[in-house]
Amino acid sequence: MTKIENPFPQRTWMECQRAMRSVGALLLGFVVLTSAAKGQADWSWQTHEYSFDWDLRADRAQLVQAGTGQPVFSGPLLPGFWLKLPSGERRFVKAQFDTHSAPPGPSGGSITLLLPGLGHGTLRFDAEAWGIRFQELRVTWNGAPPAIIGLYFGSAPLTEEERTIVPSLDLPFWPRWSAEGYCVPSAKGGPVQSFFRNWDLGQATLPLGSFGPSLGTPYAAAFPRPLFSAAVGGQDGWVAFGPGSIPDAALTFEIRATTGALHYLYREDLWGVSRNRTRVWSEPLRLAWAPTAWDAFHELFATFGPEKAVSPIHQQANWNTWGDFKNRHYDLRLEADQAAAFGAQVLVLDEGWETTDGSGIPNAERFPKFAADLQYIRSKGLAPGFWLTAGWVTDPSAAGLSANDLLLGADKRPRRASWNMAVGSGGVQHYCLDPSSPRTRDFLRRRTIQMMRAFNPQLLKLDFGYGLPGPDVSAPRNSDFRGERLPYELMRIIVDAAREVKPDVTIQYYGIHPLMRPVTDVIALDDLGDAGGYEREAHGEWSIWSALAAAQGSAIMASSGYDWKADTEVLLDTAVIGAPGSVLPLPHSGQPALPDAWIAHRQALARWYRRSTGWKPLWLNSDRGSIGHEPAVRCFGRVEEIEGSNRLTAVALGSQKPEGEQAMALRGMRWQGRWALISQDNADIFATRKLALIPFDTGFVDIPLEFRPSRVVAVHADREEVLSDWTFVEGRLHIETSPNRPALLGFLIINDQ
């Protein structure tokens, strides 16, 4: 099989799709007619290089790469329901296309569904330039509504013959989506892994929303959750899928043996049944396809519409105390001194600053001079930030709360949760807040407003919205807040209260999906705690996934690992993706000082990183990943749309150089060692009046410029010096660095003319 490469390397797949939209519309009529004539499918849709065929009678859909004829993905699309009937019987019912009803039109439409013996419904769907949109699923039950245990897209009942094959007979149905492999960004840690062959996972439940530890994923770093999406495919293309609105169920991707299905987990058998005979799901499924998984996710995310870029005020260099707090070092003045020396703008006090997690009250025993420490932090030119749990409280009674305000189990006892939900783990297990309770909502609101007024933080780092009990053991009393809406509602209460006091407060979270934009200002790559010692590789992979959010206008904070030795590669990624952030531990008494070069690299990025938000990646020779190989950063760039034109405003140059077509955007640039090049105005790196060059090794850069520099300045933390040892010949600047400049931040190439 031939691997399909993007024929437009300097354009995104989305741009190619737009260019081909009119062509796809013409092809559509042709495909529908020929399909009907051959009797192969009831409905077809073709966009660019892919043909989508859906046999509605058999409910078998297939996406085929037109050039190779190879299937990218196949399986059923009509919904299936795992139910508990009023009689107590459990039954799986698969929606069937009503063959007596009118077929859908060329661009989609409404089809009538039968739920044999239980009800009927309609599914309204549209064909789009990017794929298929399920606009609305509507079901009317014949009698008393059953309890929905789970809603599935991609499952079908087991036949008697199939029951002799499957490894488990716990359920009378089986996932049927088939593809070469699966992609769930950062589904696994230690090392981080996003791509899996279809047999790699065995029997697996992959949470796609906020219920990670409680529904099958061992604790992993928060980023990039919640995803609300996954992808299936392989070398001939990929299909990304997910809902168009935040579900009132927990969202998972179920893998059984080698096939999968999208699962909405409700457990209404435990938490109560909707009284309405008619149930409506708005935008329960979208399917978007492209040659690579990254492009398929990009297509899917773009379906939520063009987002206005987040204000640059939310993309600030952060220093986070967790690198020291986790080691029980609690000297806030040392943190402030070091954060200021590294050029940070915000000092974030992480978990441990409170009396107990969730209280919002400073720990006076640990920080006896807290108010004076805050004043000292501000005197160093830093704005304070604070870590807050999204839904945990360790001491409910101290917060004025009772069991009536907490998430309960079926036994009416409060449920507890942590990042590690293993029995006997020894960690603190927190009580979980139920936003159904007016007292809970009032507590969250009062706690947030009091904090904002008392401490005037620039940033709130919300955490552990992904550490809540799932529907198998608990659910909010108010069904409007169930499923993925639970952590979102908890966050919304906090965010609304914080913005009421300080409209420009920065809300930091992790999920890269556009549905999280209303409650997130800056997306943080997490602290690489689950990278398993592969911090450099994990940060590169996360940088590639973060570009999905950046393309939607989000601010990005790059964070760090705990290992200073990996920090060079982390900062090289950061030069492209956003603001530098750190959870690195600081040297304490008796420990060796940090090398000058390590300090200089962080100071350089804090000084020269791009403040603007909203950009698209130029991949160069970086790899977006596929079956058998993970995403990997080598060289890549940042493209911003400024005044109607795309401009390369930053580039990270690694030791492995792009060649041929990959290198065209660099205009013949040559280099030795690793470098970051960052425009300091709105021009691209070849035309800017001020270009920052940050060397991470001894070497040189030879770059074509549209202007001869007026001067070149070597910048140190405490001084600047005008250089003379550079050349500009035939439009190319050549500049070198040497080992005798370990504290050099970098060079400024300035054109004053």
N, C-alpha and C positions, 0 to 999 in steps of 0.2 A: 504493500500500500504506500502511496506517495504522501509524504507529509506536506500539508498546505501551509505555506508561509504567507504572512501578510504582504500583499504586493505593493502596499503603500507604506513603507517603513517610517516615513516622517509624518504620517497622518494617523490619527486614531481610527480604530475600526468604526467608531460612531460617525466620524466625518465621511468615511467611505460609504457607509450606509446611507447617509443623507444624500450623497452624490448619486447613489444608485436608486433612490426611492422611486423616481418616475419610471425607470427601467423595470423595477420590480412590479409596479402596478400593471405594466403592459404584459409581463410574463405571467401574472396571476391568471388572467382569463384563459390563456393557452393551457396552463397546467390544469385548471379546473375542467375544461372541456375534454382534454385527453384522458384524464383520470376517470371521468364518467364513462367515456367511450370504452375504456379497457375494463371497467368494473373493478378497478384496483382499490379505490378509496371513495368515501362519501364526500370528503372535503380535503382540499389541498391548498397550500400557500407556499409561494416561492419568494425568497428575498436573496438577492445577490448570489452567493455560491451554494445556497442550501435549499432543499425542497422538503417541505413538511407535509406528510400525508397522514390522514386520520380516518380509519375505517370505523365509523361510528357504531355500526351494528355489532361488530366484534369488540369494540372499544380497544383498538390497537393503533397507536400512533407511532410514527417513525420519522426521524429527521435524517436526511441523507445528504452527504456532501456531493454536489452535482458533478464535480470534476472526476471523482473516483468511483462514484456509485456506492460508496461504503456507508453503512449506517453509523451515525454518531450516537444515537440513543433510540430506544424503542420501549414500548410498554403502554399500559392503559392510562387514561387521563380522567375518566369520569369518577366522581367521588364514591367512596365506600364507607359505610358506617358500622362500627362495632358498638352494639347497643345492648342495654338491659331493658327488656320490655316490662310493661306494668305487671305482667304475670310472674316476673322473676326470671324468665328465660333469657339467656344471652344469645344474640344472633348477629351474624354479619350479613348486611344487605348491600349489594352492589347496585348502584344506579345503572339503569339501562336506557339506551336511546329508544324513544317511542317511534317505531317504524311507521306508524300511521300519521305522524305529525310532519309538518313541512320541514325540509332540510334547511340548513343554514345557507345564507347567501355567500357570494364570492368573498366578501370581506368579513365574514362572521355572521353573527346574529344570535337568535335565541332558539334553543332546542328544548323539547319537552322530554322529561325524564320520568321513568317509572321506578318505584321502589317496591318490588313485588310483595304484595300482601300487607304493606305498611303505609304506603303513601305515594305521592307523586311530586314533581318539581320542575323547575326550569333552570337552565344554565345559559347565561348570556355571555358571549365571548366575542372578541374583536381580533382581527389580524392587524398587526402593526409592522412598521418597517423593521423593527428589531426582533419581532417574534409574535407571541400570542398572549393576550390579556383575558383572563377570566374576570369579567366585570362584576357578575353577581351570581351567586348560587342561592336558589330559593326552594325550600322543601316544605310541603304541607303533609302532616301525618293524618292518617285516616281516623284515628281515635285519640285517646290520651297520649300525649307525647312520650316517647321512650327516653330513657336516660342515655345520653351519648357518652360512651366511654372514650371513643376516639373517632376522628374523621381522618380518612386516608385518601391521598391522591397517589395512585400508582400500585394499588393492591387489587387482588382478585381472589375469589374463593378457591380453595383447593378441591380438585376433583378426587374421586376415589383412587385413581391411579397415582395421582401426585402425592396422596397421603402415604403411599408406600415408599416414597423417595425422600421426603423432607426430614431433616434431623430433629424436628420438634413438632409435636401435635398440640401444643398449648393453645393455639389459635386456629380457627378453621379457614384462615386466609393466609396469603403470602405476598410479600413485596414482589413487584414484577418489572420495575424499571431496570433495563439492562443497558450496560455501556462497558467500554473498555476499562474505565476507572472512575474514580470520584475525587472531587476537590472540595475540601472544607478548610479554608485558611486557618492555619495554626490549630488544627484539630488535636494534634498530639504535641507533647513537649519532650524535652530531654533525649535527643535533640528535637527541635521543632520540625514538624512534618505537616504538609498540606495536601500532598497528592498521594493517592493510594490506588494500586491495581484493584480490580473488583474482588479479588479473593484475599486481599491483605487484611481485611477487618473482621472476617468471620461473622459472628453474631454480634452486632454492635449497635448501640444507640448513640447517635451524635447530636447532642443538644445544639440547636441553631440560635436559640434566644438567650435568655438570662438564667436558665436553670442548668448550670453546668454540673457541679458536684452532686446535685440531688437527682440527676437523671442520667448518669452514666459516664460523664467525663470526670476523671480524677482532676483535682485542682490543677489548673494551668493558668498562666498569666491571663489577665483580663483581656488585653488587646487580642484580637479585634472584635470581641463580643460586646453586644449581641450582633450577630450577622444577619439573622432572619433570612438566610439564603444558603445555598450550596450549589454545586455544579456536577454534572455527569458528562463524560465524553472520553476523548482520547486523541490520537494523532490526526484524525480527520475533522475535529471540531469539538466544541463544548456547548452545553446548554446550562445556563444558570437559572435557578428557579427559586421562588419564594413568594410570600404574600405581598399585597399592595397596601395593607394596613396592619396595624399592630393587633395580633390575634388575641381573642379572649381564651386561648388555650396555650399550653406549653408546646413549643414547636421543636420537633426533632426530625432527624433523618434516620430512618430505620434501615439497617443493612442486615439481611439474612442470607448467609452463604455468600452469594455473589451479586444479588439483586437488591434493590432499594425502593423506598417509598417515603413520601413526605407525610408526617404524622402530626395531627393536631390532637394533643392529649387533653381531654376534658375531665374524665372521671366524675361525671354527673351522677353515677351510681352511688358515689360517696357524698357529694356536696349539693345535691338537689337538681331537679329538672326544671327547665323552662316551662312555664305554663302555657305558652303560646303554641298553638298547633302549627303555625307557620313560622319557620326559622329562616333568617336571611344572613348570608355571609357576603360582605362587601369585599371585592377584590381578593378572593382567597388564593389565587395563583397567577403568577406571571412566569412566562418562559422566554428567555432571551438567548440568542445563540451567536457565536462568533468563532473564529479559528482557534483562539486560545482561551483558557479559562479566565485569565485576567480580563481580556476584552469582553467575554461574556458577562462577567460581573459588572464591568463598566457599563455595558449596554443595559443591564438590569437596573443599576443604580440611576442611570440617566432617565429611566422611565418616570421617575418621580419629579421630573421637570427641572429646568435650570434654576439653580439656587444662587442667590446673591452671596458673594463672598463674605465670610465672617470678617468683622472689623479687625484690622491688624493689632488693635490694643490687646486682643486675646492671644496673640502669638508672641509671648515674651520668654526670655531665657529664665529657666527655673533651676533652683537648687533645692533638693528635697532632703529632709533630715533622715529618711528611712535607712540610708546606708549606715548611719551611726546609731539611730534609735534601735534598730534590730540587734545591735551589739551592746545595747544598754549604755550608750554614751549620750548624755542629755545636756550638754553645755551649749545653750542657745547663743551665747556671745561668741564662742568659737565658731559655731556654724555661721553666724552673721559675718564675722571677720573673713572667713574663707569664701563664703558665697560672694561677698563683695569683691574680694581679690580675684575671683574667677570671672567677674563681669556679669554675674546674674542680676536679674531685675526683680525677681520674686523669690522669697525664701518660704518654702512650704513646710509647715510643721505637720509631720505625718502621724500615723497611729501611735498613741502613747502620750499625747499632749493633754488628754482629758482625764478626769477622775476615773471614769469607765467609758468604754466605747459607746458612743451615742449620746453621752450626757451633754456635751457642749460646754462643759465647765472645766477650766484648767486644773490640772493636777498640782495643787499647792505644795504637796509634799515633795514632788519631783522638781517643781519649778517654783521655789518660794518667792522669787522676785519676778514673777511672770510679767506684770505690768511694766516694770523697769526694763525687762529684757525686750519686750515689744518696742519700747521707746528706743532702745539701743539698736534694734534691727532697723528701724526707720532712720536713725541717725547715720547709718551706713549706706543710705540711699536705696534701701530695699523695701519693697512692699511685702507684707506678710500674707501667707496663704494658709489654709487649714484643711486637713483631712477630715472627712465626715463619712460615717456609714450611711448608706442609702436606706437601709431597712432594719438595722440591728439596734437593740438596746440591751445592755448587760444587766442593768438594775432597773426593772420597770417601776418598782414601788418608789424609788427615789425620783423618778420622772412623773410620779402621780398617776401611773397606769396600773391596770389590773388585767386579769385574764380576758376580760371583755374587750380589751383593746389590742389583743395579740392574735396571731395566727394560731389556731387550735387544730388538733388532730380529731379524728372521728370519735375519740374517747373524751373529747372536750378538755384535754390537757394542753397547755401551751407547748408548741413545738419549738425546738431550738436548732440552731444551725451554726456552721462555721465554714471556713474554707476547706476544712477536712472533716467530713461527716462520718468518718470511721468510728465505730464503737470502740471505746478504750483508747482513743488517740491522745487523751490527756490535755488537749487544748481547751481554751475557753469556748463554751457553746453559748451563743447569744440568743436571746428571745427575739422574735420577729414581729414587726409591727403590721397591723391590719389597717389599711387606709379606709376601710368601711366604717371605722369608729370615729365619731366626731372628736373624741378626746385625743385619739392618736393624731388626727390631722391638726388639731390645735396645738398639741405638743410639738410636732415637727415645725409648725409655723412659728410658735413662740421661741423655740430653741434657735431657729435660724435668725429670726429678727434680733433677738438679744445678742447673738454672736456678731452679727453685722454691725449693730450699733456700738457694741462694746469694743470691738477689735478692728473694725473697718478693713477687713481683708480685701485684697485685690482678687483673690482666687479661692474657690472652694473645690477641693479634690473629692468628688463623690466616689465611693468605693463599695464593693461587695453587693451591688445590685444583683450580681450573678451568684450570690451565696445564700439563696433563700430556699425553703422547702418547696418541692414541686407538688403538682396535683395528686400524686399517689398517696401523699400523707397529709396534705393541708390545702386550704383554699380560703380566700377572703369571703366573708359573709355576703358582701355585695357582689353579685355575679358580674357587674360591670367592670370590676377590678381584677378579674381572674386571669390566669394564664400570663402571657407576656405583658399584659397591662398592669400587673401588680408592681414590678419594680419601676415601670415607667411612671405610674401614678405617684409612688413614693418620691421619686426624683422630681416630678412636676411640682409637688407641694413645696419642697425645699427650694427649688429654683425660682418659683414665683415669689416666694417670701424674700429671698435674697435680692432679687432684681427690684423688688418694691423699695427696699432701702437703698440699694446702690445699682442703678440700671446698667452700669458698665462692668459689674462684677464678672469675672471669668469663671465659667463652670467647666471643670475638667472631667472628662470621662473617657471611655475606651472604645465604645462601639462605633464601627465605621459606617454603618448603614444609614442612608438618608433619613429614615424614620426617627432617628435619634437626634436630628438637628435641633428641634425645638427645645431640648433640654441639655444641649451640649454646645459649648463655644469652642473648646479646644480638645482635640483627640490626642491622648497621650499614648505613645508606645510604652508598654509596661516595663518593669524593672528587670526583665530577663531572668527572674528568679527560677523559672522552670526550663531554662535553656539547657540544663545539664552540662554546663561548662562550655557550651558552644555559643558564647555570647556574640562573637563577631558574625557567625553565620546566621544566627537568629535575628539579630538586628537588621542585617541586610534583607532577609526574607520579609520581616515586618515592614521595612521601608518600602518594599515593592507593594505590599498590600495597602499601606497607608496612602499610596498615590491614588487609590480608588476614592478615598474621602477627599483628598486634596483637589481632585478633579471636580468635586461637587462644591468646592469653595470653603471647605473646613480649614481651620487653623490646625497645625500639627506641631506637637511638642515631642522631640525625638527621644528623650529620656536616655538611659544608659544601662549598663550592667553593673555588677559589683566588682569587676576585675579591671583595674587600671590598665593592665597589659593589652586588653582588647579595645581600649578607648580610641585609639587612632582610627580604626576602621569604623567605629561608631560615629565619630565626628566627620569622617569622610562622607558617610551617608547623610548626616545631618546637614551638611552644606547644601544639599539639594532639597531635602524634604521639609525643613522648617526650623523652629527654634531649638537651641540646645537645652537639654535638661539633664539632670543628674541625680542618682541615688548612690553615688560612689562614697565609700567610707573615707573619712579624712585621717591623715596621720596624727597620732596622739603622742603624748609624752613617752619618750623612750623608743619610738618607732622611727625608721629612716624617713628622711624628707623625700618628697616626690621629685623625680627628675624635672629639670627646668623645661625640657621639651614638652612633657605631658601637660604642665601648667600652661605653657604658651599656646598649645593647640586649643585648649578650652577658652582661653582668653581671646584668641583670634576669632573663633566662631561666635562668641558672645558679642564681639564688637561688630562683625561684618555679616551676620546671617541676614537673609532676606526677610524683611518685616511684612511684606505683602502676603496675602492669602489667595488661594485659588490658582492652581497650576496643573499642567499635564506633564507626564514623563516623556523624556526622550531616552529610549532604552539603550541605544548604542549597542554594546556587546553584553549587557546584562540579560539575564535569562528569567523570563516570567514563570518558568516551570511547566511541567507536564508529567505524564506518567513516567516514572523511573528517575526523575531528577527534580529536585526542589528549586524554587526561585533562588537566584543568586545575583548579588550586585557585583559588577566589575567596574565598568564606567557607565555613568548615566547622567542625565541632565534635567533641568527644570525649565519648562516652556510656559511663559505667561502671555496671555492675550492682553496687550496694552495698546490703546488707541487703534483698535481694529486689526492689529498685526500680531503674529506669534513671534515671541522673542526668547531666545535662549539666555536666561538671566543667571544661571548657575550651572556648573558642571563639576562632577567628581571624577578625577582621572586616577584610575587604579593602575597597578603594575601590569595587568594583562590588557593589552591594547586592542581596540576594535580595528578591523581591517575591511577594505573594500567598501561596499555600499553602507555598511554600518558606520563607517568613519566619515561619510560625506559631510554631515552637519558640522564637523569640527574643522572643515576647510584646510585640511593638511596640517593641523597642529601636531607638534612633536613634543615629547617630554620624556624625562627619566625620573623615576621615583613617583611618589603619590602626591597629588596636588588637588586643591580645591580652588576654583575660580568663581568669584561672585561679583556680579555687577552691583555697584553702589548707587545706581540711579535707575531710571526706567528703560534704558537702552540695553541692547543685548551685549554679551561679553566682548564682541568684536568692535562695537561702536561706542561703548560707555565712556564717559568723561572721567570715571573713577572706577578702576577695577582692582579688587582685592585678590592677591595670589597668596594662598596659604600652603607652604611646603610641609609635608609630613615626613620627608626623607631628604637626604642629600641628593641633588640632581639639578635638572634644568627644565625650563619651559620655553618653547619656541612657538609663538602664537601670531597669526596675522591680525593686524589691527587696521581700522579705517583711518586712524589718526596717529601721527607721530606723537608720542608722549611728550608733554612739557617737562616732566621730571618723574623720577622713580624714587620712592621713599621706602626705606627699610624701617619697619615699625617694631619697637620693643614695648614692653609694658610701661616703661618709665621714660621713654624718649623716642624720637624719630630722627633719622639721618638721611640726607639726600645722597643717593648712590650715583656713582659714575661708571661702575663696571657693568654696563648693559649695552646692548647694541640694537639698532633699528636699521635693518637693511632690506630694501625692496619690499617694504610694507610689513616686515616681520620683526617682532620684538623677541630678543633672546636674553634671558636672565637666568642666573644660576644661584644656587645656595650651597653653602659649605658646612662641614662639621664644626667649624669654630664659631657658629652662631646658634647654640642650642636654645637660647632664650628668645630667638626671633619669632615674633608673631606671624609676620608675613610682609608682603610688599604691596604698596599702593601705587598703581600706574595711573598717573594723573595727566589730564589734558585740559589746560586752562584756556586754550585758544578758542 
